């Protein structure tokens, strides 16, 4: 298993486990740190969704930095086992909700008035990001204040958002991938 760490907050420096194989790509520490520097004022007290959660590293980072609750959506058994181990190791079991099912279906099982931050890291070169974003557009807990971040490759096209209530308001490019920041159109 590859090792990854919690960068900041109450679980700082704790090592997390990640699934073996190529089915998940843990977000590199440097990219994770850049992301949370961008989001630092929004995380404390937030409701956070980690969709296609893999090892749960992003949602756990949010909890470590003061998120009130994090939902982890994942359906791969090895990844689910890692999330459970990582939540136990960091002591965040009480603040976490693990939905072990298909990402699009899981969105209907979130019972929150409002979700503040959504992190989506689907397999690159798949239509899953599009399917999840279309499903998120229908959810009442996604408000004008919700920030959705998609980790994707450099080539992914988000022009389909014109058919939804969403718009891209920021992009952060890295060497091999990027974060696309999306919100409801006002």
Backbone as JSON, one array per atom type, in Angstrom:
{
  "sequence": "XXXXXXXXXXXXXXXXXXXXXXXXXXXXXXXXXXXXXXXXXXXXXXXXXXXXXXXXXXXXXXXXXXXXXXXXXXXXXXXXXXXXXXXXXXXXXXXXXXXXXXXXXXXXXXXXXXXXXXXXXXXXXXXXXXXXXXXXXXXXXXXXXXXXXXXXXXXXXXXXXXXXXXXXXXXXXXXXXXXXXXXXXX",
  "N": [[0.83, -1.19, 0.0], [0.43, 2.25, -0.77], [1.73, 5.07, 0.96], [0.34, 7.89, 2.57], [-0.16, 11.13, 3.93], [-1.8, 13.04, 6.54], [-2.0, 16.45, 6.23], [-2.42, 18.85, 7.74], [-3.87, 20.28, 10.76], [-5.88, 18.66, 13.34], [-5.24, 15.94, 13.06], [-2.74, 15.98, 12.03], [0.18, 14.93, 10.32], [-0.33, 12.19, 10.61], [-0.08, 9.0, 9.19], [-1.77, 7.64, 6.39], [-3.44, 4.81, 4.98], [-3.53, 3.49, 1.63], [-5.33, 2.04, -1.11], [-3.98, -0.87, -2.76], [-2.74, -1.21, -6.14], [-3.92, 0.13, -9.32], [-6.4, 1.27, -9.36], [-7.14, 3.41, -7.78], [-6.03, 6.82, -7.38], [-4.22, 8.32, -5.21], [-4.43, 11.67, -4.1], [-1.72, 13.76, -4.52], [0.44, 14.96, -1.9], [1.4, 17.62, -2.18], [-0.4, 18.76, -4.02], [-2.77, 18.41, -2.61], [-2.24, 20.06, -0.42], [-2.11, 22.58, -1.7], [-4.77, 22.75, -2.62], [-6.2, 22.81, -0.15], [-5.17, 25.14, 0.91], [-6.4, 26.99, -0.74], [-9.05, 26.56, 0.01], [-9.13, 27.12, 2.73], [-10.57, 28.94, 4.42], [-13.16, 28.1, 4.17], [-13.46, 25.54, 5.14], [-13.53, 25.0, 8.08], [-16.09, 23.97, 10.27], [-17.7, 23.06, 8.21], [-19.9, 21.1, 6.05], [-18.88, 18.37, 4.3], [-18.44, 16.69, 1.25], [-16.9, 13.83, 0.01], [-16.48, 12.46, -2.85], [-16.18, 9.51, -4.78], [-14.16, 8.52, -3.14], [-11.85, 6.99, -2.66], [-9.1, 6.37, -0.71], [-10.04, 8.02, 1.21], [-8.6, 10.24, 1.91], [-8.9, 13.02, 1.26], [-11.37, 13.85, 2.4], [-10.77, 13.21, 5.06], [-8.67, 14.95, 5.52], [-10.15, 17.32, 5.43], [-11.79, 16.97, 7.71], [-9.77, 16.93, 9.66], [-9.01, 19.55, 9.51], [-11.12, 20.85, 10.63], [-13.75, 20.49, 9.58], [-17.23, 19.91, 10.09], [-18.7, 17.6, 9.49], [-18.12, 14.8, 7.38], [-18.91, 13.19, 4.39], [-18.24, 10.14, 2.89], [-18.1, 8.76, -0.19], [-18.0, 5.79, -1.79], [-17.5, 2.8, -3.69], [-15.79, 0.66, -4.11], [-14.48, -2.23, -2.74], [-11.75, -2.62, -1.66], [-10.96, 0.07, -1.32], [-12.94, 1.01, 0.44], [-12.29, -0.47, 2.72], [-9.82, 0.73, 3.32], [-10.67, 3.38, 3.88], [-12.2, 2.94, 6.21], [-10.16, 1.98, 7.97], [-8.51, 4.26, 8.0], [-10.22, 6.23, 9.07], [-10.58, 5.18, 11.61], [-7.95, 5.23, 12.57], [-7.43, 7.99, 12.64], [-9.36, 8.83, 14.35], [-11.82, 9.85, 13.55], [-14.31, 8.65, 13.29], [-16.86, 9.31, 14.35], [-17.56, 11.72, 13.13], [-17.86, 11.08, 10.53], [-19.57, 9.84, 7.64], [-20.04, 6.99, 5.88], [-20.85, 6.06, 2.71], [-21.48, 3.28, 1.04], [-21.71, 2.74, -1.93], [-22.77, 3.13, -5.37], [-21.79, 6.22, -6.78], [-23.61, 8.12, -7.96], [-26.11, 7.16, -7.13], [-25.78, 7.31, -4.36], [-25.95, 10.02, -3.75], [-28.59, 10.66, -3.3], [-28.99, 9.88, -0.72], [-28.08, 11.61, 1.15], [-28.66, 13.51, 3.88], [-28.83, 16.45, 4.46], [-29.3, 19.89, 5.15], [-27.79, 21.77, 3.85], [-24.88, 21.45, 1.89], [-21.53, 22.3, 2.1], [-18.99, 21.98, 0.84], [-17.92, 20.09, -1.92], [-16.04, 17.44, -3.03], [-14.81, 15.88, -5.8], [-13.47, 13.12, -7.3], [-13.33, 11.38, -9.76], [-12.69, 8.44, -11.86], [-10.36, 9.3, -14.38], [-11.01, 10.14, -17.82], [-13.55, 9.05, -17.95], [-17.18, 9.07, -17.99], [-18.15, 9.67, -15.56], [-17.81, 11.97, -13.91], [-19.4, 13.86, -15.24], [-21.95, 12.6, -15.04], [-22.28, 12.56, -12.25], [-22.19, 15.32, -11.64], [-24.48, 16.24, -13.01], [-26.41, 14.86, -11.54], [-25.94, 16.02, -9.01], [-26.84, 18.59, -9.51], [-29.53, 18.38, -9.21], [-29.97, 18.14, -6.53], [-31.28, 19.28, -3.45], [-29.62, 20.16, -1.39], [-27.42, 21.32, -2.52], [-26.43, 24.45, -2.81], [-26.35, 28.01, -3.68], [-24.11, 28.72, -2.34], [-22.52, 26.51, -2.18], [-19.45, 24.94, -2.9], [-18.04, 23.15, -5.47], [-15.53, 20.91, -6.26], [-13.7, 19.48, -8.81], [-11.4, 16.98, -9.4], [-9.43, 16.4, -12.12], [-8.2, 15.37, -15.39], [-6.05, 17.22, -17.68], [-7.39, 17.53, -20.09], [-10.16, 17.24, -19.88], [-13.5, 18.16, -20.67], [-15.78, 20.6, -19.79], [-17.98, 21.78, -20.92], [-20.56, 20.83, -21.0], [-21.78, 21.77, -18.74], [-23.21, 24.02, -19.32], [-25.76, 23.18, -19.82], [-26.75, 22.74, -17.36], [-27.4, 23.96, -14.0], [-24.98, 24.94, -13.24], [-21.69, 26.53, -13.15], [-18.28, 27.0, -14.17], [-15.99, 28.54, -12.08], [-13.38, 28.85, -11.42], [-10.09, 27.61, -12.07], [-7.41, 25.45, -11.29], [-4.37, 24.61, -12.37], [-2.16, 21.85, -12.55], [0.81, 19.87, -13.05], [0.07, 17.33, -14.28], [-2.64, 17.18, -13.93], [-5.72, 18.83, -12.89], [-7.68, 21.1, -10.85], [-11.02, 21.83, -11.0], [-13.22, 24.33, -10.24], [-16.5, 24.68, -9.31], [-19.76, 26.14, -9.25], [-23.2, 26.97, -8.39], [-24.99, 28.74, -10.87], [-25.65, 32.17, -10.47]],
  "CA": [[0.0, 0.0, 0.0], [1.14, 3.52, -0.8], [1.5, 5.85, 2.18], [-0.06, 9.26, 2.37], [-0.27, 11.69, 5.28], [-2.67, 14.19, 6.8], [-1.06, 17.57, 6.17], [-2.59, 19.87, 8.77], [-5.02, 20.14, 11.65], [-5.82, 17.82, 14.54], [-4.63, 14.64, 12.73], [-1.53, 16.31, 11.29], [1.31, 13.99, 10.19], [-0.7, 10.78, 10.69], [-0.01, 8.3, 7.9], [-2.99, 6.96, 5.97], [-3.21, 3.72, 4.02], [-4.23, 3.62, 0.35], [-5.49, 0.73, -1.74], [-2.99, -1.31, -3.74], [-3.22, -1.26, -7.52], [-4.05, 1.36, -10.09], [-7.79, 1.71, -9.4], [-7.24, 4.73, -7.14], [-4.85, 7.69, -7.48], [-4.24, 9.26, -4.08], [-4.01, 13.04, -4.43], [-0.38, 14.04, -3.99], [0.44, 15.88, -0.77], [1.59, 19.01, -2.62], [-1.66, 19.2, -4.63], [-3.73, 18.48, -1.51], [-1.91, 21.26, 0.35], [-2.55, 23.73, -2.5], [-6.24, 22.78, -2.58], [-6.7, 23.25, 1.16], [-4.82, 26.56, 1.07], [-7.46, 27.73, -1.43], [-10.33, 26.37, 0.71], [-8.91, 27.16, 4.17], [-11.58, 29.69, 5.17], [-14.46, 27.46, 4.0], [-13.49, 24.19, 5.71], [-13.98, 24.88, 9.47], [-17.53, 23.94, 10.48], [-18.41, 22.73, 6.97], [-20.35, 19.76, 5.66], [-17.96, 18.06, 3.2], [-18.65, 15.43, 0.53], [-15.74, 13.28, -0.69], [-17.11, 11.52, -3.79], [-15.12, 8.66, -5.35], [-13.26, 8.89, -2.05], [-10.59, 6.24, -2.62], [-8.65, 6.09, 0.66], [-10.67, 8.98, 2.11], [-7.61, 11.24, 2.32], [-9.36, 14.41, 1.14], [-12.37, 14.07, 3.45], [-10.09, 13.17, 6.36], [-7.96, 16.25, 5.62], [-11.17, 18.32, 5.77], [-12.13, 16.77, 9.13], [-8.61, 17.34, 10.45], [-8.97, 21.01, 9.48], [-12.28, 21.43, 11.31], [-15.08, 20.24, 9.01], [-18.15, 19.37, 11.09], [-19.04, 16.25, 9.07], [-17.69, 14.45, 6.02], [-19.49, 12.02, 3.76], [-17.31, 9.46, 2.0], [-18.86, 7.94, -1.12], [-17.08, 4.86, -2.45], [-18.09, 1.47, -3.81], [-14.76, -0.37, -4.28], [-14.21, -2.84, -1.43], [-10.43, -2.3, -1.07], [-10.96, 1.47, -0.91], [-13.79, 1.12, 1.63], [-11.48, -0.99, 3.84], [-8.85, 1.78, 3.66], [-11.39, 4.49, 4.52], [-12.52, 2.53, 7.59], [-8.9, 1.97, 8.74], [-8.04, 5.64, 8.16], [-11.11, 6.92, 10.01], [-10.27, 4.65, 12.94], [-6.61, 5.71, 12.96], [-7.49, 9.43, 12.9], [-10.38, 9.09, 15.36], [-12.92, 10.65, 12.98], [-15.49, 7.81, 12.98], [-18.11, 9.97, 14.74], [-17.85, 12.84, 12.21], [-17.85, 10.55, 9.16], [-20.64, 8.98, 7.13], [-19.54, 6.24, 4.73], [-21.9, 5.53, 1.84], [-20.82, 2.23, 0.25], [-22.54, 2.48, -3.09], [-22.53, 3.92, -6.58], [-21.76, 7.64, -6.44], [-24.83, 8.83, -8.36], [-27.19, 6.7, -6.24], [-25.5, 7.75, -2.98], [-26.29, 11.43, -3.58], [-29.97, 10.74, -2.81], [-29.03, 9.45, 0.68], [-27.46, 12.64, 1.99], [-29.73, 14.24, 4.56], [-28.31, 17.7, 4.99], [-29.98, 21.07, 4.62], [-26.85, 22.39, 2.91], [-23.52, 20.93, 1.83], [-20.66, 23.44, 1.82], [-17.89, 21.64, -0.08], [-18.01, 18.78, -2.58], [-14.82, 17.08, -3.73], [-15.13, 14.79, -6.72], [-12.25, 12.63, -7.94], [-13.71, 10.16, -10.47], [-11.67, 7.97, -12.81], [-10.17, 10.15, -15.54], [-11.45, 9.57, -19.1], [-14.85, 8.38, -17.83], [-18.26, 10.06, -17.97], [-18.68, 9.7, -14.2], [-17.89, 13.35, -13.42], [-20.58, 14.46, -15.86], [-23.15, 11.98, -14.45], [-22.39, 13.02, -10.86], [-22.54, 16.75, -11.62], [-25.89, 16.35, -13.41], [-27.19, 14.42, -10.38], [-25.79, 17.04, -7.96], [-27.64, 19.75, -9.9], [-30.91, 18.12, -8.78], [-30.03, 17.96, -5.08], [-31.63, 20.53, -2.75], [-28.55, 20.58, -0.47], [-26.42, 22.06, -3.28], [-26.95, 25.81, -2.86], [-25.48, 29.0, -4.33], [-22.88, 28.84, -1.56], [-21.75, 25.26, -2.25], [-18.31, 24.91, -3.82], [-17.76, 21.8, -5.97], [-14.2, 20.83, -6.86], [-13.48, 18.23, -9.54], [-10.02, 16.68, -9.79], [-9.55, 15.81, -13.45], [-7.02, 15.53, -16.24], [-5.98, 18.53, -18.34], [-8.19, 17.58, -21.3], [-11.6, 17.1, -19.66], [-14.33, 19.25, -21.17], [-16.92, 20.87, -18.92], [-18.97, 22.6, -21.64], [-21.89, 20.31, -20.7], [-22.35, 22.5, -17.61], [-24.14, 25.02, -19.84], [-27.1, 22.59, -19.77], [-27.1, 22.57, -15.95], [-27.41, 25.22, -13.26], [-23.63, 25.16, -12.74], [-20.68, 27.2, -13.97], [-16.9, 26.95, -13.69], [-15.58, 29.88, -11.68], [-11.94, 28.89, -11.19], [-9.35, 26.4, -12.37], [-6.04, 25.42, -10.8], [-3.68, 23.6, -13.16], [-0.93, 21.24, -12.06], [1.53, 19.28, -14.17], [-0.65, 16.27, -14.98], [-4.08, 17.26, -13.69], [-6.19, 20.17, -12.49], [-8.89, 21.23, -10.06], [-12.02, 22.7, -11.61], [-14.11, 24.82, -9.18], [-17.84, 24.84, -9.9], [-20.81, 26.6, -8.34], [-24.49, 27.27, -9.03], [-25.09, 30.04, -11.51], [-26.55, 33.03, -9.66]],
  "C": [[0.87, 1.25, 0.0], [0.81, 4.28, 0.48], [1.22, 7.3, 1.81], [-0.26, 9.82, 3.78], [-1.33, 12.77, 5.33], [-1.72, 15.38, 6.95], [-1.18, 18.53, 7.35], [-3.78, 19.55, 9.66], [-4.79, 19.14, 12.76], [-5.18, 16.45, 14.28], [-3.32, 14.81, 11.96], [-0.44, 15.23, 11.43], [0.93, 12.53, 10.31], [-0.64, 10.18, 9.28], [-1.31, 7.57, 7.64], [-2.62, 5.84, 5.01], [-4.03, 3.98, 2.76], [-4.33, 2.24, -0.28], [-4.34, 0.41, -2.7], [-3.6, -1.23, -5.13], [-3.39, 0.12, -8.12], [-5.47, 1.89, -10.13], [-8.0, 3.05, -8.71], [-5.93, 5.48, -7.32], [-4.91, 8.63, -6.29], [-3.73, 10.64, -4.51], [-2.68, 13.31, -3.74], [-0.45, 15.1, -2.9], [0.54, 17.34, -1.2], [0.3, 19.58, -3.23], [-2.74, 19.35, -3.56], [-3.5, 19.74, -0.68], [-2.35, 22.52, -0.39], [-4.06, 23.87, -2.45], [-6.73, 23.33, -1.25], [-6.24, 24.66, 1.51], [-5.88, 27.44, 0.42], [-8.75, 27.71, -0.6], [-10.27, 26.69, 2.21], [-9.99, 27.89, 4.97], [-12.95, 29.01, 5.13], [-14.58, 26.13, 4.75], [-14.0, 24.14, 7.16], [-15.51, 24.96, 9.6], [-18.35, 23.48, 9.28], [-18.95, 21.3, 6.95], [-19.62, 19.48, 4.35], [-18.34, 16.73, 2.57], [-17.36, 15.06, -0.18], [-16.28, 12.16, -1.57], [-16.02, 10.82, -4.6], [-13.92, 8.81, -4.41], [-11.94, 8.14, -2.02], [-10.22, 5.88, -1.2], [-9.31, 7.01, 1.68], [-9.77, 10.13, 2.52], [-8.09, 12.67, 2.25], [-10.39, 14.73, 2.22], [-11.76, 14.08, 4.84], [-9.29, 14.46, 6.57], [-8.95, 17.34, 6.02], [-11.58, 18.2, 7.24], [-11.0, 17.24, 10.03], [-8.54, 18.86, 10.56], [-10.26, 21.65, 9.99], [-13.63, 21.27, 10.65], [-15.95, 19.57, 10.07], [-18.48, 17.9, 10.78], [-18.54, 16.03, 7.65], [-18.39, 13.17, 5.6], [-18.46, 11.45, 2.8], [-18.14, 8.53, 1.12], [-17.87, 7.1, -1.92], [-17.75, 3.5, -2.58], [-17.08, 0.36, -4.05], [-14.37, -0.92, -2.91], [-12.83, -2.52, -0.86], [-10.35, -0.86, -0.58], [-11.79, 1.67, 0.36], [-13.02, 0.63, 2.86], [-10.45, 0.05, 4.28], [-9.52, 2.96, 4.36], [-11.68, 4.14, 5.98], [-11.27, 2.53, 8.47], [-8.44, 3.4, 9.02], [-8.91, 6.44, 9.11], [-10.83, 6.46, 11.44], [-8.94, 5.24, 13.45], [-6.63, 7.19, 13.35], [-8.52, 9.79, 13.96], [-11.57, 9.89, 14.86], [-14.16, 9.82, 12.68], [-16.81, 8.52, 13.28], [-18.54, 11.07, 13.75], [-18.03, 12.37, 10.77], [-19.1, 9.74, 8.88], [-20.09, 8.32, 5.87], [-20.71, 5.65, 3.97], [-21.23, 4.57, 0.85], [-21.69, 1.87, -0.94], [-22.11, 3.34, -4.27], [-22.69, 5.41, -6.25], [-23.06, 8.37, -6.78], [-25.99, 8.44, -7.43], [-27.01, 7.24, -4.83], [-25.95, 9.19, -2.73], [-27.7, 11.62, -3.03], [-30.07, 10.39, -1.32], [-28.37, 10.43, 1.63], [-28.57, 13.51, 2.56], [-29.16, 15.47, 5.25], [-29.13, 18.84, 4.39], [-29.1, 21.72, 3.56], [-25.5, 21.69, 3.02], [-22.63, 22.09, 1.38], [-19.63, 23.15, 0.74], [-18.09, 20.23, -0.61], [-16.7, 18.56, -3.31], [-15.09, 15.82, -4.52], [-13.86, 14.39, -7.46], [-12.56, 11.31, -8.67], [-12.57, 9.67, -11.36], [-11.58, 8.94, -14.0], [-10.67, 9.4, -16.77], [-12.73, 8.74, -18.95], [-15.91, 9.47, -17.85], [-18.82, 10.23, -16.57], [-18.79, 11.12, -13.65], [-19.14, 14.03, -13.96], [-21.86, 13.92, -15.22], [-23.36, 12.46, -13.02], [-22.8, 14.49, -10.8], [-24.0, 16.98, -12.03], [-26.79, 15.93, -12.25], [-27.11, 15.43, -9.23], [-26.67, 18.25, -8.24], [-29.08, 19.61, -9.41], [-31.06, 18.05, -7.27], [-30.3, 19.29, -4.36], [-30.52, 21.03, -1.83], [-27.39, 21.26, -1.19], [-26.99, 23.46, -3.51], [-26.0, 26.73, -3.63], [-24.15, 29.12, -3.61], [-22.01, 27.58, -1.61], [-20.64, 25.38, -3.29], [-18.03, 23.45, -4.18], [-16.39, 21.85, -6.64], [-14.07, 19.47, -7.54], [-11.99, 18.1, -9.83], [-10.11, 15.91, -11.1], [-8.25, 15.97, -14.22], [-7.08, 16.89, -16.95], [-6.98, 18.66, -19.5], [-9.7, 17.58, -21.07], [-12.36, 18.36, -20.02], [-15.55, 19.41, -20.27], [-17.98, 21.74, -19.59], [-20.39, 22.1, -21.39], [-22.55, 21.05, -19.54], [-23.33, 23.58, -18.06], [-25.58, 24.51, -19.79], [-27.57, 22.38, -18.33], [-27.19, 23.95, -15.31], [-26.04, 25.6, -12.74], [-22.77, 25.95, -13.71], [-19.31, 26.99, -13.33], [-16.51, 28.37, -13.3], [-14.08, 29.99, -11.4], [-11.34, 27.56, -11.63], [-7.94, 26.55, -11.82], [-5.35, 24.27, -11.52], [-2.4, 23.15, -12.47], [-0.26, 20.59, -13.27], [0.66, 18.3, -14.97], [-2.17, 16.35, -14.83], [-4.46, 18.68, -13.29], [-7.39, 20.03, -11.56], [-9.8, 22.24, -10.77], [-13.02, 23.04, -10.5], [-15.43, 25.23, -9.83], [-18.81, 25.32, -8.84], [-22.11, 26.78, -9.13], [-24.38, 28.64, -9.69], [-26.03, 30.9, -10.67], [-27.59, 33.68, -10.53]]
}
